[in-house]
Amino acid sequence: MREAQADSARVVLDAPGIERAATRIAHEIVERNGGTEDLVLVAIVAGGRDVAELIRDRLRQIAGKDVPLGALDVTLYRDDVVGQGRRPVPNPTRMPVSVAGKRVVLVDDVVFTGRTVRAAMDAIIDFGRPDAIQVATLVDRGHRELPIRVDFVGKNIPTARSDEVLLHRNSRGELEVVV
Amino acid sequence: MRGLLGIQDLPRTEIERILDTAEAMVEISQREIKRVPTLRGRTVINLFLEPSTRTRVSFEIAAKRLSADAINVSSSGSSLSKAETLADMGQNLAAMNADVLVVRDRTAGVPKMLADRLPMPVINAGDGCHEHPTQALLDVFTVRQSLGTLDSRVVAIVGDISHSRVARSDIHAFTKMGAEVRVAGPPTMLPAGIDVLGVKACFSMEEALDGADVIIMLRIQRERLEQALFPSVREYSLTFGLNLRTLALAKPDAIVLHPGPINRGVEISGEVADAEPSRILDQVTNGVAVRMAVLYLVTGEQA
């Protein structure tokens, strides 16, 4: 999540819209997986953290118990970082439980080229062999460069390749997605 | 970051960037499969021209956990024993497209000399009595892990300050991070004018450890006995050794560091080395993470 920059930024998903999307995604996750047994949510940090927490809260309301929530930084798995100038400082990765035999739901704020999801899948598999990996995102903005699909999406937003889409907190501290 | 030759010229923001990166590296060594693909296909050469086990193994493990190929070269059995110059050897390693050169040498300035001549980043793994930057970074990392901030913490470094590259790098690192640094040892082991580095020279454990948050004990090299820097190991141990009695001079929650290898019963008693305040093995664990961070950061910024 970065700071809002241009004043010309257009809000495409406001706080109530984000809440509704998280609620719907949580219900779809329960439906697809027949409950929350063996589920592990993994936020792709930093962008996916807020969304993953929202979904975790909804899952708790629906199922009455907590689903483990991990945090995964994919910087060290990216194919487009090496040799590209000043390196980003990675965030620590936290996996609270083993992913072996679990159904892992990767959560990000925006899915774009698919390269982050690719890197995240490689990282998850280094932690063990999950029964399934699924992807949930608040926004799917298209322009995939890899054969990656999203399982649970809050909103499909058509964008130009050069657009910047970000989830941030506005001046009132509410989450919103802007283009 | 274009190589790492010392702490002296490293700004505080760069030190913090390395430490923050190391925080993310710690977790990788706790996994069952301790490897990330970041430096796949890169070649790291560990050129160790002075004996070392801990630092060499630490760099080798760090490189391998990032998926780099690590090649170890030591002086015995190398072409240096055929009178090849170091500069020529470096040119040859560069001609084989090595991506990073890690250098340990008994002469100060060798890493700098190689960095000036070679196209790849050079990391100083200890040069003579000059600097040992990755040791200082892992020391600062270990203290930050235990105590949080370093601002206004009192750090006492005890031992042969004159001949210690660890002391020199630690002095730069801890003062840049806002700590108050004291150095202590027999007068023969404290360089005159050390205070220009922003540290206080102390001539007794009482003076050095009063109110200290961190105690860094340096290894006493017995060969210094021949140089008559101290009369006997027993006297040194009684005057500047860390034991339960002298440890009690510091703050109750003070922590103890030592770059290793330790001389039990000389500069540090066994009961302190194995006691709760000791962070000596944490230093070794953290050393791998810090060196992974340095390898990751220097390989990003070619040219």
Interface residues (C-beta under 8 A of the other chain):
Chain A: D73 T75 L76 Y77 V81 V82 G83 Q84 G85 R86 R87 V89 P90 N91 P92 T93 R94 D122 A123 D126 F127 G128
Chain B: R17 D20 T21 E23 A24 M25 V26 E27 I28 R31 E32 I33 R35 V36 P37 T38 L39 L66 Y296 L297 T299 G300 E301 Q302
